[in-house]
Amino acid sequence: MSEGTKQGGLAYTAEKTGPSFLGGAMIIAGTAVGAGMFSVPTVSAGMWSIWAIFALAFTWFCMLHSGMMILETNLNYPVGSSFDTMVKDTLGTGWNTINNIAVAFVGYILCYAYISGGGSIVVHTLEATVGVAPPQMLAGLMFAIGLALFVWWSTKAVDRITTVLIGGMIITFFMSVAGYTFNMKAAIFFDSESALGMGSYFPYLFAALPFCLASFGYHHNVPSLMKYYGKDPKKIVMCLGTGTLIALVLYIVWLFATLGNISRADFGPIIEQGGNIGVLVEALGQAVENTSASNMLSAFGNLAVASSFLGVALGLFDFLADFLKFDDSQTGRAKTAAVTFVPPLIGGIFFPDGFIMAIGYAGLAATVWTAIVPALMVRISRKKFGNPRFRVWGGEPLVWVIFSFGVLVAVSHALGMFNALPVYP
């Protein structure tokens, strides 16, 4: 390993050779995109288009930099160390217990959400194309087991299949969105017929924040990337920046396609049916009679949920391996796979329609280890190690911005649970 040069005032230690950053960027983008694509339009129905774009952009900024704070801390520990090791050493046993519970909860509930969403979109796709489909419970089970094999095999296998899935997502996304975007109506996108002022939409923003946070929830993959690339912060930062920016651009384009074709009032029935993926795709297909675009959208939905499931499952897999001290042999990975996939599979079998609800709870718990803990952890890490390999810009003010964002998201979700926030419809 050789010392790199200082770039932009930051010192990097980089490997001379290693995998391309593209695979890591695709894992980050794939992890983020699956949740947000089908939850963001639904939860944006209250705050609608302009505030939705603002909320996504601000969340992207905070979540990118909190991930970089995790990287800054992680570089001070052996490759393979995950949250259990870092948080225990920097913040102590109490915070580590809270963080471990939050990491495991989010990993499990997102895997469950993708099994639910995957089963829903598979059923919708098969009914639309061949006219017959298995029960959603069985479709979700088949979806999950097929993808779990890649996670069990290796990170490289997830890299390869995710890159293929992201490529397919980009093609199907733009082929489907092109059809919907050409048909979008400005009056619907800006909700001009309702004659409401911007202030009328703003109160709904807070209930949507946990979903926005969950839509950029890739942070458990940061230790996985360090296992893959070694202690190469420059390359990993490129992965984080590129992957999250791809997700942000796709979300905004997607908002134009969905909020420009489905009126605010028409989101009411979608929300009443649980907001699952198949329901949203069906509503969009009814709003724009374009069979080709609808088929491409269904294909995109399958690919998006599959890629996100892989990214989330990989992060949970590596976290549990570190926490339970299972080795990286095939037997050790089989044990980790069993612990990783059996609980969400059981949830997917008995509660197949919990996609939107699960994403919301994931956002609440994720704020602990995607915003609050990274901010607190990096402060201690800087005092303890100095962090010579890499330091996030912004100093102490940026640390408190990230911390405050995490608290705001947690408080917003808690108030929403007690019906203290306006929720649409």
C-alpha positions, 0 to 999 in steps of 0.5 A, a space after each residue: 500500500 502506498 501513500 497517495 498525494 493530497 487532493 483538495 486538502 485531504 490526504 488519501 491512502 490508496 491501493 495501487 490496483 483494485 476493482 473499478 469504482 463503477 461496481 461500488 457506485 452501482 451497489 450504492 445506487 441500487 441500494 438507494 433506488 429501490 426504496 425511493 422509486 415507489 415510496 417517494 411519489 406516494 408519500 409526496 402526494 401531500 407536499 407535492 412536486 416542488 417541496 418533494 424535490 427540495 426534500 429529496 435534494 436536502 436529504 441527499 446532501 445530508 445522507 451523502 455526507 453522513 456516509 462519508 463520516 462513516 467512511 472517515 471513522 471506518 478507515 481507522 479500523 481493520 478491513 471487515 470492521 462494521 458498525 459493531 466495532 466502530 460504535 463500541 470503540 468510539 461511543 461505548 457499549 450503550 450507544 453500540 447496543 442502540 445502534 446495533 438494534 437500529 441497524 439490524 431492525 432497518 436491514 431486516 425491515 427493508 429486506 421484508 419491504 423488498 420481499 413485499 414489494 418484489 412479490 407485488 410487482 412480480 404478480 402485477 407483471 405476470 398478470 399483465 403479460 401472461 394473464 396468470 400469476 402465483 399468490 403474492 406470498 409465493 412470488 415474494 418467496 421465490 424473488 427473495 431466495 433467488 437473490 439471496 444466493 448471490 449475497 451468500 456467494 460473495 460481494 463480487 457476485 453482488 457487484 456483478 449482478 447489481 451492475 447488470 440490474 442497474 444497466 437494465 434499470 437505466 434502459 427500462 427506466 428511460 424507455 418507460 419514463 419517456 412515454 410518461 414524461 411526454 404525456 405529463 401535464 404541467 397543470 397536474 405537476 404543479 397542481 395548478 387547478 387546486 389554486 393552493 399556495 406553496 404554504 399549503 403543501 409545506 406542512 406535509 413535508 415533515 411526515 415524508 422526511 423519514 421516507 426520503 431518508 430511507 430512500 438514500 439509506 446505503 450506509 451499511 454498505 460503506 464497511 462492505 465497500 472497504 472490504 471490497 476496495 481496501 483502505 482506498 478513501 478516494 475510490 470509495 468517496 467516488 462510489 458514494 458520490 456517484 451512486 447517490 447522485 444517480 439515485 437523486 437524478 432518477 428520483 427527480 425524473 421519476 417525480 416528473 413522470 408520476 406527479 405529472 400524470 397522476 393527480 394529487 386527488 388520485 393518490 388517495 386510493 393508492 394510499 388507501 391500498 397500502 401504496 404497494 408497488 403494483 398499485 402505483 404501476 397500475 394507477 400510472 398505466 390507467 393515467 396514460 394508456 401506453 402499453 409499451 411504457 407500462 411494460 417497461 415500467 413493470 420491468 423497471 420495477 422488478 429490476 429496481 426492487 431486486 437491486 435494492 434488495 441485494 444492496 440492503 441484504 449485503 450490508 445486513 449480511 456483513 454487519 451480522 457476520 461482524 457482530 456474530 463473528 462468523 468467518 468468511 468460509 462457505 460454512 460461515 457465510 451459510 450461517 450468516 445467510 440463514 440469520 440474514 434471510 429467514 426473519 424477513 422471509 417469514 414476515 414476507 410470507 405472513 404479511 405480504 402488503 406492508 411495503 409503505 409502512 415498512 419503509 416508514 419505520 425503516 426511516 425512523 430507525 435508520 436515522 440513528 445510524 445514518 445521521 445521529 451516530 455517524 455525526 457523534 462517532 466522527 467527532 470522537 474519531 477525530 479526537 482519538 485518531 486525527 483521521 489522517 487518511 481522509 477527513 470530511 469537509 465542513 468541520 464541526 458545523 457540518 457535523 451538527 447539521 447532520 446530527 440535527 437532520 437526524 433528530 428532525 427526521 426522528 421527531 417528525 416520524 414520532 409526531 406522525 405516529 401520534 397523528 400530530 402531523 398533517 398526513 395526506 389524504 
